[in-house]
């Protein structure tokens, strides 16, 4: 090869090398800039202290590391000691601020609709219907509460549901007693879902139990990475969502085609609204609303009662005191065959204390989420607009300054004669959220648990068979389930 050609080749090689070096430099520069922005998110003030963790992953893996202690997990404890009760982090790819501070929690609840709005992590929004969440304004919220109150409202609970619940429980517990073993959470979930599916969409148990299977991964998926790929938790959740949406959309479509045929369920109210002159919702929102009610009806209550069984098994004195309270109710009845009444329910004192204590220690909801509508100033820090804020009920419920000896299951703490302490405990008790977004099913859940305990302690005893090991992530979980044998006492 001639010398000029060699020179040209060397120049071309030098140019390619230079271009490659420039590209690599630009990529490295972009990555460094991106990582810097991740570690130091833009803010017009001072962000709360904390670490954003690794890019994209954030501190998600640390958060979900299970703890064998029922106390506050190390993830929260370490950050509480290092940063204080308000800190920034990133979970499942989203920046957010975590509040372990009771006063900040109250501020957030009070500013609902002004500085904050109800919101969920990205995965949860996709699972429960992202478009429906973004359309959830004050007017729609009012409609949804009115719609849900037809089933979960106090009047319907008092006049109709209390009798239906008792009948369903007595039948279900009798079926449990005919078996050698029952897994509590599944058993309670079937019991609730069968009833709510009947009242909501007029679906019989054989169909409703198949529908319920599609909801099983929803709760675990609320804080997962929204990665839609076979084998991931998010993929399983979205597959379940598609099945739920298909089934409920078919029910709604069929009912819209025959509007004169009333079933006496919640779908009647949706059909009426959708066929009105200016409907507040569309069909997709209606389906998402039905899915949300069906999911919310059983997922937390079944978990609460599973933990309740475990706590009661480990505290026989509590069981005896419960039994005494409910036997007094039976003795006072003029008609021994009459059912549980609303007045009896409202008279329960110790049962309410037991229920409060199960909810306090269990903390079934891992967090309560809000989204900032503007830059928010809190305790000298700025939470940027659009950020998520996660309130941790667990951190408040296990706070020794509020609840003495917080890891002890002690229902009697709720009957303290110290008025100031009683007020403080009630003010910082948030199993159903707070502010105007209080859980729609709170009254239903309280009645269900109280009635369940009434039937349980007056008719049965139980024997622990297997499972029952308790772990804590944020909420308490029983990963291997809790199997018992139910034995009639009379």
N, C-alpha and C positions, 0 to 999 in steps of 0.2 A: 504494500500500500504506500502510495506517495506521501511525502511529508505534509503537503497541504491537506490531504484527506484525513491524515492522522490528527492534525491540528483541529480540523472541524469536528471530528469525533470527540476529541477531548473537550472542546467547548460545549458540545451538546451534552456530554456526560456531566460536565460542571454545572450546566444550566439545570439539568434534571435533578442533580443533587441539591442545588440551591433551592429549586422549587419545592422539592420534597421537604427540605429543612424548614422552609417558610411555612409549609402546610402543617408540619409537626409542631412548629413553634406556635402557630395560630391555634391549633387544637389544644395544645397544652395551656396556652394563655386563656382560651375560652373555658377550659375545665377548671383552671385555677380561679377564674372570675366567678364561675357558676358555684364552685364549692364555697368561695368566700361569701357569696350572696346567701347560700344555704345556711352557713354558720352565722352570718350577720344579716338577718332579714331586714329589709327597709322599714324604718319607723320614724315618724315625725317627733317622737319623744324618746323616752327611755323604756325599752322593753323590760319586763320582769327578768330577773336572773334565771339562768338555766342553760341547758345544752340542747342543741337541735339534733344531736346524734349524728350518725352517718347519713350521707345524702340518700334521699328516698326512704331508706329503711327507718331512719330516725332512731327512736328508742323503743320501737314496737316490741322487739324481742325481750327486752328487759321488763317491760310492763306485764307481759303475759307469762313470765316465769312463775310457775306455781309455788306456793309456800305451804309447808306442812303445819305452820302455826296459824291459828285463827286470828292473830293480831294483824296490825297493818303490815303489808308485805314490804320487803326491803326496798323495792323500787320507790315507794312513796316515802318510807322512813328516811332513806339516805338523802333524798332531795329536800325533805322537810328540814333536816338538820343542816344541809349545805346551803340551801337557798331561801328557806323560810316557807310559809304556807301558800305562796303564790309564785309559780315558776312557769317558764316557757319550755316547750319541748316540741317534738314532731312524732305523730303516730300515724302509721299507715299512709305516709306520704303527705300528711297535712300538718301545717303549723297550728299549734294551739297553746292556750294557757290553761294550766290546771290550778283549780282553787281548792285548797284544803282549809280555807279560812271561813268560819261561820259567818262573820260579818260581811265579807265579800259575797258570800252566797246569798245572803238576804238582800244585798244591794242589787245583785243580778236579777233576782226574782221580782223586786220592786220596779225595775226598769224594763220589764217585758213590754215589747211594742214601742219603746222609746229609744233605748240604746242597744237592746238585744232582741232577738227573735228566736223562737224554737227552731232548732236545726239538728242535723245528724251528720256523722262522718260520711264521706263519699260513698263507701260501700253500702251503708244502711240506706242512704237516699236512693241508690239504684235498686236495692232489694225491695223497698217499700214504695217505689214510684217517684222518681226524681221530679217529674213534671208536676205531680200532685203536691209535693212538698213546697215547690216554688210558688204555687198558686194559693198556698194556705194563708190567706190574709184574714183580717179581723171578721169580715162578713162571712166568709166561708167557715171560719172557726166557729162562729155563732151557729151556723147551720149544722155543722158536724156535732156540736155539743147537744143541740136540740134533737138531732136525729138519733144519736147514741143514747140519749136519756129515755127514749121510748123503750129501751131494753134495760139500761143500767141506772136510770134515774130512780130516786127514792120512792116515788109513787108506785112505779111498776114493781120495784123490789118488795114493797110493803103489801100491795094488793094482789100480785100475781106470782112473782118469781119465788117468793119464800116457800110457797107450797110446792111448786114444781121442783125446787132445789131439794127440799126434804125428801120428796118421793124418789127422785133420782139417786140421792145419796143412800137411802135405805136399800134400794134395789142393788146398787153397785157394791155396797159393803157386804150385803148378803152373798153376792156372787164372789167377792174376795174370800169370804169365810169358807166357801165351798172348795177352795183351792189349797194346795199344800204351801204355796208361796206366791207372793205378789210383789212386783217391783213398784214401789209407792209412786214415784213420779209418773210413770206411764199410766198407772191405774187412775190417779187423780186427773191427769191430762185427758184421758178418754172420758172420764165422768163429766168434766166441765165442757169439753168440746162437743160431745154428743148433744148436750142441752143447748149450748149457745148456737150451734149450727142449725138446730131445729127452730130456734126462735129467730135466727137471723135470715136463713135462706131456705127454711122448711126442708132440710135434708135429714134423712133417716140415718141412724148410727152406722149401718153397714157401709154407706157411702161416705159419711163424715170421717170415719176412721182412716179411710184411704186418703181423703183430702188432708187430714192432719199430718200424715207422714211427710208431706211436701214442706211443712213448716219447720221440721225438726232442726235443720241446719241454720235457720234464720238468725237465732239469737247469737250463736257463735260467730256468725259472719258479719255482725254489725261493726266490728272494729278491725276486720281483716283487710289485706291489700286488695284493691279492686282489680285483680288480674284475671281476666276471663280466659282461662286455659284449662283443658281437661285435667282433672286431678286436684285442682286448687279448691279451697273452701268456698271462694267466691263463685267459682263455676257451679259447684253443687247448689249454692244458694240461688243463683240465677236460674238454674234448671228447675228447682222447686218453685220459684216465682212464676216461671212460664206455665207450669202445670196448674198452679193456683189460679193464675189470671185466665187461663183457658176455661177452666171449670166454672169460675164465677162469671166470666163474660157470657158463657152459654146460658147460665141461669138468668142473668139480667136480660139478655136478648129475648129469651123465650117469654119472660114476664112483660117486657115492653110490647111484645106482639099481641098480648092478651091483657091489656090494662084493666079490663073490667073484672078479671078473675083475681080476687083478693085472697091472700094466704094468711093474713094476720101476722106477718113477720116484718123485719126491717126493710126488705126489698120493696114492700108496698110504698114506703115513704120515699125511697129513691126513685121509683117509677113515677110517682106523683110529681116530684121535683123536676125530673128530666123531661116530663111532658108538659111542664108549665110554660107560659109565654116567654119568660126570661129566666131560664134555669141558671142557678149559681154554679153548677158543676156540669161536667161532661161525663160520658160513659166510662172513660178511663179512670177519672177521679172516683166515680162511684165504685168501680171494681177495687181500686186501691183502698178505699174506705172500708169496704166489706172485709178485705184481706187483713187490714190493720186491726179491726175489731175481733175477728176470729183468732188472730195470732195473740193479741194482747189479753184475750179472755183467759187463756190457760197457761201461758208460758211462765209468768211470774208466780201465780198462785200455786201451781203444781210444784214449783221449786221450793216455795215457802213451806208448804205442808210436808214435803220430804224432809227438809231440815227440822221442821216441827216435830215429826216423829222421832228423829234422832235425839233432839234435845229432851223430849219427854221420856224417852227410853233411859237416858242418862240421869234423869232427875225425877225419880218416883214420887217424891214429896209434892212436886208440882202436879203430877197426875192425880194424886189423892185430893188435893185442894180443888182442882178442876171438877173432879167427880162430885165432890160435896156441893159445889155451886149448882151443878146441873141436876143433881138429885133433889135439891130444894125446889127447883122449878117443877119437876115432876110431881112432887108431893103437894104443891099448891094448886094443881089443876083439878077443877071440879070434874071435868070429863077426862078420864085417864087415857082415852083413845084420841083426844084432840091433838092436832099438830102443833109444831113450834110457832109461836106468834111473834109479831113485831115487838110487842110490849116485853115479852120475855127476852128477846134479843137485846133490846135497849137496856134491860136491867142487869145485863152481864157486866160484872166489874173485873173479877179476876181473869176471866177469859180474854177480855180486852187487854189486860196487862200481859198475859202470855203472848198474845198476838203481837203486841208492840215489841216485846223482847225478842221474838223470833225475827221480826223484820229488822230490828236494830242491829243484832249481831250478824244476821244473814246477808243483808245488803244485796238483794237479788239484782238490782240494777247496778251495773259497773260504773255508771256515770250518768249525769244529767247534762245534756248538751245545749248550748246556746251559741248564736252567731252574732258578732258585733255588727251593728248597722252603720256605725261611724267610729272614729277613733274615740276610745273610752279611757278616761283617767281614773285609775284605781290605786290608792295608797302610794301616790307619787310616780306610778308607772303608767305607760301608755300601751293599751292593747289595740293594735291597728284594725281599721275597718275590714270586715270580711274574715277575720280570724275566728276560729272555734274557741269556745271556752268550755271546759269540762269541770263541772262541780262533782266532787267526790263525797257522796253521803257517808261512805265508810269512814272517812277521816274524821267526820264530825261525830258519828255514832260510836266510834271507838276512842274518842277523846276523853282522857281521864279527868280533865278539868271540868267536863260537863257531865259525864256518866262515871260515877265512882266504880272502881274495879271493873272496867268496861268489858273484859273478856269473860266475866262470870255471867252465866245465864241466871238472871235474878228478876223474875216478874214483879216481885214485891217492891223493886225500886220505883215503880210507877205509882205507888200509893204513899210515897213519902209525905210526911206531915210538914215538911219544910216548904212553905208556899213559894219562896223565891226559887228554890231548887226545882220544884214542880214546873214553874213557868219556864225556867231555863231549858229543862228537858223537852218540854212540848215545843218550844220555839225552835229547837235544833233537831227536831225529829222530822225527817223528810223521805220516808219510804215511797211516797207517791208524788214526789216532786214538790213544787211550791209555786206561789204566785197564781196568775190566771190560767196557767197551763197545767194545773193539777190533774193527775191521771183521771181520765174519764171513767175508768172502772174501779176507782178506789172504794166506793160504797159497796159495789158488787163483791169485791175481793174480801172486804171485812165481813160481810154477811156470810159469804161462802165458808170462810175459815171458822167463824163462830158456830155456824150450824153443823159443819163437819165435826168439830170437836164435841158438840152436844150429842150427836148420834154415836160418835166413837166411844166416849167415856161412859155413856149410860147403857150401851149394849155390848161392848166388846172389850177385850184385852188383846195384846199382841205379843208375839215372840220374835225376837231378832233372829233372822236366818243367816244372812250374809251381807257383805258390803257395808256401807256406812262410813267409810274412811272420808274424812272431810279435808279438803284443800281450800286455800284461798288464793285467788288471783286478784281481783278487786272484790267481787262477790264471792261467797262461799259456794263450793261445788262438791258434789259427791260423784266423782268420775266413774266409779264402778257400780253406781246405783245403790239402792237400799231395799233389800228384800226382807219382808216380814211374813209371818203367818198370823192371820186374824182369827181370833177364837171368841165365839159368843159367850157371854157371861150368864145368859138366861135362856 
